[in-house]
Amino acid sequence: MKATIIDGAFGLDNLRQIDRPSAPLGSRQVRLRIKAVSLNYRDLLMVSGMYNPKQPLPLVPCSDGVGEIIERGDGCRRFEIGQRVCPIFCQGWIAGPPSYAVVRNGTLGGPLDGTLCQEMVVDEEGLVAVADYLSDAEAATLPCAGVTAWSALAVESSVKAGQTVLVQGSGGVSIFALQLAKLMGCRVIATSSSNEKLERMKALGADETINYRSTPKWGQAARQLAPPEGIDQVIEVGGAQTLEQSLRATRLGGTISLIGVLSGVAAPLNLLPILMQQVRVQGILVGHRQGFEQLMQAAAAHRLHPVVDDRQFGFSQAAEALSYLQSGKHFGKVVLLAD
C-alpha cells in the first residue's frame, strides 16, 4: 500500500509517497481504507520540524481522516466490515481528563503514524462511526477541528442560548465554533483580516464581524458589540499576539478557550485583567472519544455540514496542499481525497 512519509529530514520537500507492506492485524483491530484526510496547522508544524524537532523519522503525517473498514480482527465487536469511521486524535483517550501517557505517546500524525496513507490499522476503541449524510471530505474534518470546537463549547465550558461567542479568523476550528455556537442558540462575533471572508462568515450565521486589520483594538470593539458586559466566550486561536485583545473583549467571569498559537507562543502580558475580571483561560487539546461521539450525534440531529475549502487535493499532492494551508488563502478545511 502507498503511504506518504516525512523522509529522512523535516520539510515539505522531504515528503515522499512510498510503497510499504500492510501492517498485521491484531484481535481488537480493524484495517481502514482511508478515503479522505483533512489538514491542520499542527500537520504543517510537524512536517516542518517546528512541532517536535525530536520526532523520529520516517513518519506518516496528518491527524484527521475517514476510512472504510475492510478487515477486522476476531475480537472486534464495535464495528462491521464496510462501515465508515474516523480515527480519534488521541487514540487512548476515551473519556474524562487526559493522562500524560495518552497525550504524549498516543496521538496520530506524531508520535504515531498518521492518516496520510491508503490503509491504516487502528484499535477499534480508537474509532467513531460516521453519520451517513456526511461526505468523505466533510467527515474527514471532524476528528481534530470539529472535536476541538465541541470541547471548547460543550465539554470544557457550557455556553447557553443567548450568550455571545467570539471566533477568531476563518480556519477550521473557528468555523466549526461558529456553526456549533449558532446551533446552541448563541450570538456570534467573527474576526478576520479579510472582508471577503467576513462576508462568508456572515453567510454561515455570524451576527457581527470585525476586520482586525482595520480595527487593531478589536477587543474593545467586540466588547461594545456585546452589551452590557462583553463576550461570554472567546475561541482564541491566535495565541501570544491576540490574547491581550481577547482579554479586553471578555466579560467579568467569561471564558477564553486557548486553542491555537498562530501568532506565537510568547509575548508580554498584563495578568491583571485575568485576576480582576475573574476570566477563565482554558487550554483545549482536541478532546476524547466520548466528546467526538456527542459531536457526531449533534451534527447528525441538525444536519450540520462542515465547511470544506473549494480547492481539493489528492494524497499525492500533500506538499502542495500544505503550502496552500500555509498561505492562509483557504476558507474552512483543506481536504485531500484518496487518489
Secondary structure, DSSP 8 states (H G I E B T S, - for coil): -EEEEE-SS-SGGGEEEEE-------TTEEEEEEEEEE--HHHHHHHHTSS-TT--SSB---S--EEEEEEE-TT--S--TT-EEEE-SBTT--SSS--HHHHHH-BBTTTB--S-BSEEEEEGGGEEE--TTS-HHHHTTIIIIIHHHHIIIIIS----TT-EEEEESSSHHHHHHHHHHHHTT-EEEEEES-HHHHHHHHHTT-SEEEETTT-S-HHHHHHHTSTTT-EEEEEE-S-TTTHHHHHHHEEEEEEEEE---TT-S------HHHHHTT-EEEE-----HHHHHHHHHHHHHHT----B-S--EEGGGHHHHHHHHHHT---SB-EEE--
